[in-house]
């Protein structure tokens, strides 16, 4: 409150202040007037007047300012007279011509020396009961600041001071003027304040609740999945959500009187949108339970921090039979297997061709060469081949081939691992897209927001959606199937489905949650309880208490296993690796061409030096081919030796 309130309080005599009990905890400002000897003497004389019943009101700050004002005007008039001024009045031209007969304003006079008196007043430098009195350039009184007062126990206490110079401070403004401003603004904590109700905690600006009117906490009376929240036979509210609410309430730094109010009949799960709307319309002060935080609800209420991460998932029958004995063939398509096998054969032949003339490991009897050729190729898969490549072209081909092999084996291993760890689905549903396209019936839990999401967001026809009330109905509908009056799959929130699957091994969660949301407690808009409960929930999560509550309710027979089934991984197609095969093939062909060009060049040189010109030459194609193959079957070292001998003989002939 402003200073008018404090001056009104000061006007009451000390004997007549019993009304202050109704103002317990009020904070106000009061003009600060320094304690001086003149002020104390004046107040003593005033109290004597009160005792003699000559005055009946207390002396306020306004009274002290009025007293000083009289003295300031008196001193100013005295200065005016000393400066040769006169006290004279004349009729005002501004008031002439007024037509009001009753007021007769035209007869009023104005002080002739008003302008001079105003200048003298503005230069006043006078010390009165209220302290030093002087004016600023715009003729405003330069005040000395304010006291911050607090009413407690029918008394007025000073808890601090405020001025333009020091800001809030525990020291009077006058004592700070000779100190550094920066130092005075640091660590200025006011004295303790008593708030309404006699409490020392800072009020939050919101009346939470009291014993006369406790908070009305609504909870849903569920017909299924009562582990989350229910009203037991003893009419006590219990469940996972209720235990969590109690634990979070303990961490809120103030008392929260409340009473639980049920919502729903308990014969069927209630409509949660209507439940949240009851908070927005002031039927409930808050709502606790398994309440999903979705967009349309956040427009009506404030939610706490989610205490459970959830989302919509698909549950369908799964095949728990053992995997096929030929499962190792599934990672690759038939086309991929064929091209890979052909590549091994081609590499075997190419490496034999490139290494046969220079590498002893690739020579010998035909049977040994064939065995070595194919064993070398297939052993590259395991990097255990005993033979080494010697030729430059052979090594070039092997570098590219081993890189291709590394990529293929890594992809095969990853795909096979995924297939072996993911069970095959009994239904054709592999995700939400295939479920939408199937035109089959879909089940959902009564009261869940899944219905509105499937209908409004995913645009699934309402005729395809079947409401189910209990886990038993879930199981029966899934076993019947869509064609026999049941459903192909159920769409619901993850916590419900994990609990449903706890003792049912022939159903599973397909894919991942296709929405992201959470459960929280709902409060009225701008309620501070939402923030305080959110902080409490975070503390529970950090301390591990959330997990303890979860284990208490859902892990008595073992925690629900996450039977989340990803869709069967697609087989690896040739289209995913064609670039690598193309690179390997190009390098292989290039190496063969270089080898053939080199061999043909050597063969021509060899034939030119060994052809008997006197004998008829056999130029038949078959003879040339056989002769060429015989030539390249020779060791490279032997051919080079022959060329060296020929060059030596040619040099001797030229020398002679």
Steps between C-alpha positions, in 0.01 A plus 500: 500500500607863448577767760140618541431178687790540742414862576144396574629239745720757674199726554359253753617531857701208644209415729263456208683256273323172570381500139857418390428131565287499185796637302742224600773459237434823307806671349497872423724801441530794740694820430831476679560782750839490674503495878629837625492685831252755360268223388516321836425824688208579273353150538534529878302825500237338274458208739441746785226661294347155451520427871326828572242403236573813302558287190350160425698365205851372459764701323559371148772571247258728320458698822876544533524609137215748559685643800817543295298650214374778724856582606627491141229745389569723800875509428432571133267792580761637740763483224255669264456794737874524560551529124265804489188317398151603612195305601236626260210351308313600187208377295587228251443569133458129445191495721332806349203423285377199694122487506446295812300713745521256786879449506587862414844393377561842351547644849788266582847656517842355434832563675706747301834354611410141418769452238775632726373294793501187281865559408591547867315179592682301229834609649405387848772315689343438836528229765171421667337218689501280188866565428665715238249670270604605152349479154617366166518704180148396409384625845436155649593434861811284522389226735720292724342164409251263655477251781376149414264411784334173590203447733544206736355424842306831504818699457670683216855378431760650270655227281708721271535823306480618142635806322606600151858499618524164675204296379385245758725497803504411867671833575328840502560701181686779678764262636572368149567826321867505589559137393563340163180434308618161370571376849159603630317313224661165579354249745226736617269252670204650681411397850260210547144566387184362653246412230123467530412220736813557707715292260862570419491330154459734205141475370455363149220731393252210495282362776576127468258358752417494867335265744163667448519454123741223399592443138258286303724243333317303235604145408360265232309193613634248251341170409821351357871537566415590858867470595533864395215644709191353663261524793533182703236320704589708807429817299865597508666636189808303398718421202828590337392857418364556852820382669699728273273795589550438873878483463512818290275680751756431774760697304283811456625760752157575648195315618231406249170405663296300250231242454458248219188520283425210260414552135313220327292206613769233504293286261678641195807713448405870508551752221831666581431811292189563709702423813757768418225744409364465855820665623468784250137563604588509874323178589839366611802696614731237356493155341736209564524170320610356169427822308672529163643842418356581158457828316129563550533440875793738544275780375269444797734428793862505609677165522789397717825358374417157348567220746464230233617518139243342276358494150261303283619153398361212296444158657438197278544121516857378451647168392712354779602190305868423447686649208549309177818296452564701182472836669864574411393541136245774575729805517563491122258473214545216251643746250750625757609145586546418131710806421712450812571134417584591140735770627694243702541283188610793285753616759635145524558481123639855469747460787616165355559662161691793650708286739557182297816621320667662804376313811607140578188456718285517187703250292515125493269223384159611368316345794714687748461826310121472493490422871734786585309741277160451667628451854689828473187684381265370769758523778512878448160500669669392823842658433672163549643440151851346506606634160622853444457710189829597338410691185415868512178449304394217731550715806304784342205267437519356853492843667171591333357151550580493873337841545185373325511187713533704820186700422301192400595292804429789739158556346424128505599470866285796603198376306528143628537622858186710464304210352608258772406742780167611354212254502288463193155656525190287470311787336595701192516820708850646511417852619237771509511553121422138420230500769328800340522342154367161613133609533476262797336568834707677766437483873543780754439540872183675614578851627841519333599785271602232248152514343516872419858468377419212265184668373602865480875489441546177304158528329401140568130438449312469832335183367840327518554590867374270774488604865628246752455528876742256664814292441279195465314665213835598348614139500172358367482754216861435393450123500182525292666714237352768280312254281322325788354795688821598675782738411828469317686722748447722803626858524546633851751668729824320579457457882163326455638271233808408702272399785274310259799305362642414841350149501422463128784375285310451174445873448757770450558867429568567134752768422559806714250748649374716215409788733694660783325612817494444873278479806469788744276654765264778390452831684313821430663752272776701673484287813839506679439141603574384145857635520555381856373150424715491185805579711399228744460244218848584369641446849325162519651400166849609604480316832376175344169513687302495176655166407428362846131587467494342154653177631252490788200494267624329185791274591352269761512213250782645295503831317310515171735397224515725203369279222539774247535338158664688223377415155702231322807663349495521123738267318814649354462555127759526227389859442659594832845382389505541123751785517750285692452208262545735206823637647636152569402381153659800331829451685495127420438559128770768491750264663417224250538738205838619623610141554386396151668798334823423677477129416417565131792740474734238647354228278554704183858569598553136583353375171696753297831364631411128485328473161694291249482696177597198289205291621145578404316684777171368636265796518183315590306675779478191717872445475570863599266476801652173619844645454404813696358297790816288506702820516309657792513167683875547524642668808567870472853446619574249221365738234715782630805268494432412137470868410825573680681225307356629173613853578851374586527293180376793294762724656780253418382471141496875457850523653655248261 
